[in-house]
Amino acid sequence: MIRSASRPPMNPLDLVKHGPVIPVIVLQRVEDAVRLAEALLAGGVTVLEVTLRTPVALACIEAIARALPEALVGAGTLRSVADAEAALDAGARFGVSPGFRRELGHACRNLGLPLLPGVASASEVMAANDGGYDFLKFFPAHAAGGVAMLEALAGPFPDIVFCPTGGITPDNASEYLALPNVKVCGGSWLTPADAVAAGDWARITQLAREASRLAR
Ligand code: 3PG
């Protein structure tokens, strides 16, 4: 366990200072974790969201947090308070959730784990904002209305910043990043499953390099 709460909790919006894209990472083998993280760092991507979708995800977060303190590793797919506690214990510096639950928002605040909660509608924005959050994951971005939806949400919610995730690609990322209420995008395109399985770290570094150069 390398619980990271001894550090002062960062403001979730600090994540956007590190670059325009947060890679959404799915790892099947612990031995790939550090090598994948090194490949992303080499391409200029330092914020890493390792999703809790595989049995090895927590071990991967712990391995990256121990080996690469220069990486800002977080846990994605937080669905419960127990997920948030386990992520923090593994060394996650932030959490990302596909949706918003008041208990989860409250627990993350008490734990000192910065959280990026997910929303897909005006009512969900209001619930998350009421829970104290103003930097939100817009998920699933493409399926939930994409750029047009984010433009529409800017009207009633001028104080909310979004990280669209879900259906973002190198071809459409710039369109999202040009929106005033978008500071960063999330996506899995930087870490294709076949490249990770084959250990093609050079390809991942190249994808990271291209993503980190996207204008916003
Ligand atoms: C997520 O898992 O958070 C998103 O679904 C990632 O979506 P993508 O695979 O379309 O980038």
Residues whose N, C-alpha, C, O or C-beta is under 5 A from the ligand:
A	BS01	3PG	V24 T165 G166 G167 I168 G186 G187 S188 W189
